[in-house]
Amino acid sequence: MVLNSDGTKKPFRKHRPSTERSAPDKPGLQARAAAAKILAAVVDRKLPLDGALDHEHGNPAYRALGESDRALVRAILNTTLRHLPRIDAAIAALLDSPLPEGARALHHVLAIGAAQILYLDVPDHSAVDLAVEQANLDPRNRRFAKLVNAILRRLGREKEQVLDAIGKVAPMPAWFIARLEKAYGRDAALAISESQLEPAAIDLTVKSDPEGWAKRLTGVVLPTGGVRLAAFDGGIPSLEGFDEGAWWVQDAAASIPAKLFGDLSGKRTADLCAAPGGKTAQLILAGGAVTALDQSESRLRRLRSNLDRLGLKAETIAADLTTFEPAERFDAILLDAPCSSTGTTRRHPDVLWTKGPEDIARLAALQERLLRHALTLLQPGGTLVFSNCSLDPVEGEEVVARVLSDTDAVERVPIGAGDWPGLEAAITPLGEFRTLPTMLKMPDGIGSGLDGFYAAVLRRVA
């Protein structure tokens, strides 16, 4: 018998199991919730997207998902980050007044929903319904659930008009557009910004026979001598040649610095920021006796694993480059220095949301320190290639210019445009490499563009 608090008998009510699925179990809801949490981590806390999406150590909400939902989260986040300034503009245009201060969690729910409606093949009603559920389940956002419903439903109804209205909003943050405009001019800056909306193609560096591998893998040979693949089903390890170590994945631009040495036969060669090892492998294949240096032992383990698959060997040393002193100087040194990675936004769209002007200044100072020390490790007559994957001249051209201005023992070795057919536009008047994502147009069916990269060849003359 069940009694009320006053001792009277409670009426019996037959229990009827709910026929509705509880909100947290709605298909796709946990994936959207994970996407919103990770977007907040990237944009608000400046945490790298790769770390959040790591299958072993990433965001717990992401790791709790099945593989199909993980793939959905990756697609939503990459799309949201690529288009975020436009998504923000679309949301702002539909609000009667700005969102309250402190409503960042609400903003991320709206952004995730808007990305699905505007740019992904997700039914509008599903994106709206799941966003409203997210709002209802979060005490911070519950009172805004009706607003979420109204904004996203209107976005779905007016999709074409909204896309047209936001089409002129640059899809990169304003602070970085301003830096690109200063370096390359307004038109080039906007073109670079638009180019990062397309995911990067998959490029391979092959040990030999690029024409043969292009034919076998249905790709094309690049001006760099690598192979660019057309779209394909399945993962990279499923492709012919992977298990045999016949090739490795490496963006066309990233393959350029190691090629600038030419034949390294018989030369003591150092790769000073070596992991994950793609450039190290190139230096070995060019004939060099290679020492691969990296500050991180865990990154060196990855490098050794990659070289093992390729059947290649190098001496590996875990050390801080700023204090590294070899027993004997090197004939050739590759310094692919740590940088802001702003040239890689096609494959890492989080970069411009996790980095800022202060990071570029700090990294440029580090690069200059590393370059000055690396030059002391070079034999007289030896060659050093300095490179990085930043689009900002502060991290490239300006670093080299400062070093050359007060270092009489070093000279620039100009790169000849005629030696790089198909990439002549990437050679600067000073004879340095400066690739932009808008370069390297390809035939239909093959992705165009390449990472933004800088490279200069220096020679020690004394």
N, C-alpha and C positions, 0 to 999 in steps of 0.2 A: 504494500500500500504506500502511495506517495502522498504526503501531506503538504498543504500550504504552510506558510510561516505562522499563521494563526491557529494551526492545528486541524483545520477543516480538510476534508478529502479533496485532492485534486481530480478534476475530470480526466478520464482516460482519453488520450488522443493517439490514434494509430499513426505510427511513424511511416512516413512516405519518403522513400529514398529520392534524392534529387535526380532529375533526368538531365540536368545541365552540367556541363563540365565546369569545374571550378576555374576561376580566372587564371591562376598561375599555371594551370595545365593546358591552356589554350594553345593549339599548335602555332608555333612561331613567336609566341609572346616572350619566352625566355631569350630567344635569339635577339629580338628587338631590345629587350632590357639590357642584355650584354653589350649590344652595339652602343646604346646611349651611355652606359657606364664607361666604356672605353673611349668614346668620343670626348667625354668630360676629362678623362685622364690625359688625353693628348692635348686638347685645346687649353684646358685650365691649369693642368699640372705639368705640362710640357714633357710628358713621358713618351718615349718612342713607340710607334705602333708595332714594330716588329717584336718588341719585348712583351707587349700586351697580348700578342697573338702567338706567343711561343707555346707549343703543345705541352711542354713539361713545366715551365715556370711562369706562364703567362697569367692573365687575369683569371681569377677563379670562376667567374661567371662564364667566361669563354671556355675554359677547360671542362666545365660540367656538361657542355653540349656534345651531341653527336656530330659526326663529320659533315653531314649535309647542312646542319644548322651552323656549324663553324664556317663553311663555305659561304653561306648567306651573310653571316656577320662580316666576313672579309669584304664581300661585294658591297654591302651597305656602307661600310666605313670608308673604303677606297673611293667610292662614288661621292659620299658626303664631303670628304676632305678635298677632293678635286674641285668640287663646285661650291664650296662653302660660302664664299662672298656672294655668289648669286642666290643661294638658298637664303642667306640672311636678308638679302634685299627683297626677295619674294615675301618672306614672312613679315618683314617690317611694313611692306606696302599694304598688307591685309589687316594690320593691327590698327585700331583706332587710336591707341596710345602705346608707347613703348612698354615692354614687359617690366614688371617691378624689379628694382635692384635686388640682387640675391636670387633671382629666379633662373639661375643657370641650368639647373636640372630640367626645368620646363623647356628652356630653349633647346636643349639637346634632344628632348623627346620630339619637339616640333621639327628640328632639323633632320632627324632620322626619318620621320614620317614624310617630310617634304622630298627628301632625296629619292625615296621609293616612288612617290607619285610622279615626280618630274623626270626622273632619269633612269628608273629601273623598271623591268617588266614584272611589276607586282600589281595585282588588282587594287584599284584605289580604295575600294570598300575594306579590303583586308588591312591596308596600311592605316586607314583611319581608325578602324575598330581596335586594332592592337595598340595604337598610340593612346586612344582614350582609356583602354584598360591599364596601360602603363601609368597614366596620370592618376587614375582612381586608386591604384595600388600603392602610390607614393604619397604619404601624408603631406609632403611639401607641395604637391601638385594637385591634390584631390579637388580643391576648390576651383581649379582651372580646367577641369575635364570638359566642361561645355565649351570653353574657349578653344581647346584643342580640337574638338569635334567640328566646330564652326570654321576654324581657319583651314583645316585640312580638307574638309568637304568643299569649301569654296575653291581651294587650290586645285582640286580635281575637276571641278566644273569649268574653271577658267584657265586650264592648263596651257593652252596654246597662247592665249593673250599674255599670261604671266611669263612664259618662256621668251616671247618676243620682247617683252618689256625689260627683262633682266639680261638679254643677250649682249648688251654693250657693257655690262659690268665685268671688269677684269676678274678672272677666276683665281688670281693670286692675291695675297694680302697687299694692301696699299703700300706698306713700308718697303716691300720688296720690289713692287712695280716701280717705285720711285728710284730705287738703286739701279734697276735694269735700264730705266729711261736715261739716267745719267751716264751709264756706261755705253749704251748701244743706240740711243735715240728712242723716241716714242713709238714709232711703228714697229721696230724690232722688239721692243719690250712687250707690246701687246701680242705680237705673233708668238713670242716665247711663252707668254702666259697661256694662250690658246692651245699651244702644242702639248702642254702637260695634261690636257683633258683626255688624251689618248694613251692607253697603257703602252708601255714599252714593248717592242718586239723582242723575240728571243734570238740572241746572237750566240754563235759558237766560235771558239777558237779551235782550229783543227791542227793536229800534229803535222799532217801532210795531205796532199791531194784535195784541196778545197773544192775543185770542180766535181770530183767524184762524190764527195760527201754531199754537196749541194744537190746532185742528181738523186742520190739514195734517199735523202731526207726531204726531198721536194722543197728545196730552198733556193737561194741565189747567192752567188759569191759577191762579197762586199769589196769596196776599194781598199780596205784594210787587209784583205786576204782571208777574212773570216767568212762564215756562212750565216745568213739570216733565214730563219724558218718561216714558212707560212703557218697559218693557224692549224693546229692538229689536236686530236683527241688523245687523252691519256697523259701520264706524267713524263717528265724528262727521263727518268731511269728506264722507261719502257722503250726508248728510241734505240735504233741500231747504233752500235759503236760505244754506248755508254759503259757497259760492263767491261769492254775491251780497253777502255781508257783512250779512245781515239780522239776525243775532243772534250772540251769543258765549256760551260756557259760563261760568257763574258761579253759585256756590251762592247760594241764596235769601238766606241771612244776609249773605253778602259784598256783596250788592247794596243792602243797607239804608243804610249810612252815606252814600253819595252822594245818596240820595233825600231825606235829611233837610234838604238845602239848599232844596229846592223850585226855583223858577224862578231861573236864574242869568243871564238875558239881560242883556248889557251889563256884567257884572261880571268883574273881573280875578280869576281863580281859580287856585289852586295845588293840585296833587296832589303832596305832598312825599315820599312813599315809593311811587312810582307804578307801577313794574313789577310784574306783566306788562301792566297797562293796562286791565283791565276797568272799574275805577272811573274812570280817566281818560276812557274812552269815555262813561260815564254823564254825567260833568260836561260834556263837550262837547255831548252831546245835550240837556242841560238849559239850554244857551245860553251857557255860560261861555266866556270867552277863556282857555284853559287853558295853564298852564305845568306840565309834568310833570318832576319832579325825582327823580333816583335816584342813589345813590352809584356804581352799577356801570354802566359804559358798555355792557358786554355785555348786561345786563338791559334797558337802554334800547333797544338794537338789537332785542331781542325785542318791546318795547313798540311801537316804530315799525312793525315788521312786522305786528303785530296791528292797529294802527290803519289801516295801508294796506289790509288786507283789508276792513276796515269802511268804508273811504272817509272816514276822519276825520283831522283834523290838530290837532296841538298843538305848542307850543314845547317842546323837550326840553333839559334841562340835566343834565349829569353833575357832581354836586357833593356834598360832605359837608354835610348839613343843619345840623350844629352850627355851621358857619362861614359858611353861605350868607346873603348880604345882597343882596336885589334892589334895583334902582334905585328902585322904587316899591312901596309896600306893597299887599297884596292885599285885596280885598273879601271873599273866601271862601277858606278853606283846609281841605283834607282831609288829616289826618294819620292814616293807617292804619299804626300803628307796628309795628316789628319786635317779635315776641313769641315765646313758647314754642310757639304753634300747637296747644295742647292741645284746642282746640275742633274740630280737624279730624281726629280719630283715626279716624273712619269711612272716610276716604279715605287717611289717612296713619297706619296703625297702628304704625309704628315710633317715632312721636314720644315716647311715654311711656317708651321704652327708650333713647332717645338724649338725653333731657333729664332734669334732676333739680331738686330744690329750689334748688340754687345757681344754676342757669340762670334760674329764674324771678326770683330776687332780682336777679341781674345785669341781666336784661332790663327789669325794672320800673324800675330806676335809670336805664337808658338812655332809656326811654319818658318819664320825668319830665323828663330833660334836653332831649329833643327837643321835648316839649310846651311847656316854658317858653320855648325859643327860638322855636318856631313862633308863639307868641302875640305876639312882638315884630314879626313880619312882617305883622301884621294891621292894617288901617285901623281907627280908632275907629268903632264901630258895625258892624264886620265880624263874620262868623261863622266859627267853627272847629269842625269835627267831628273828635273824637278817637275812634279805634276800634282794635280788634285782635281776633284770633281765638283768644284765650285764654279758658279757662273759669275761671281763677283771679282772684278779685277783687284780689289783690295787683298784678296787671298792668292792672287796669281801674279799678274804683271807687276803690281806695285812691290811685292816682296822681292822679286828678282831684280827689279830696277834699283832698289835700295842697296841690295847686296853688291851689285856690280858697281854702284857709284862710289863705294869706299873699299873695294877689294881689288887691288891691282893684279893679284895673282890669278884672277879668274876672268875668262872672256866668254861671251855668248857665241855659240856656233849656230849660224842661221840655218833654218830648215828650208829646203828648196821646194817651192810649190810644185815644180815639175816632177818631183819625186813622188807626189801623192795625187795621181790622176783621180778625179772624182771628188777630191777633198781640197781642191785648190783654194776655195773660199775660206777654209779654216786656217790658212797660213797668214799670219799678220804681217804688216810691213817690216817689223823687226825680225821676222823669221821664227816666230813662235807659233805653237798650235793653240787655237782657240775654237773649239767646237761648240755649236749651239744646238739645242734640240730641234730647231727648224731646218737643220741641214740634212743632207743625205736622203733625197727623194727617191722612192722606190716604185717599181711597177705595181699595178693593181693586184691586190691579193697579198701583197707583202707590206708590212708596216714600215712607215718612213720614220726619219728622225734618229737621233742618238743622244747619249747623255752629254750634258755640258761639261767640257773638260779643258784644262789648261796644261800645257807642257812646254818646257824650254830646255834646250841642250846647253850645258856649260862645260868648259874645258879649263882644267888647272894648268896654267902656263909656267908656274914656278913653285 
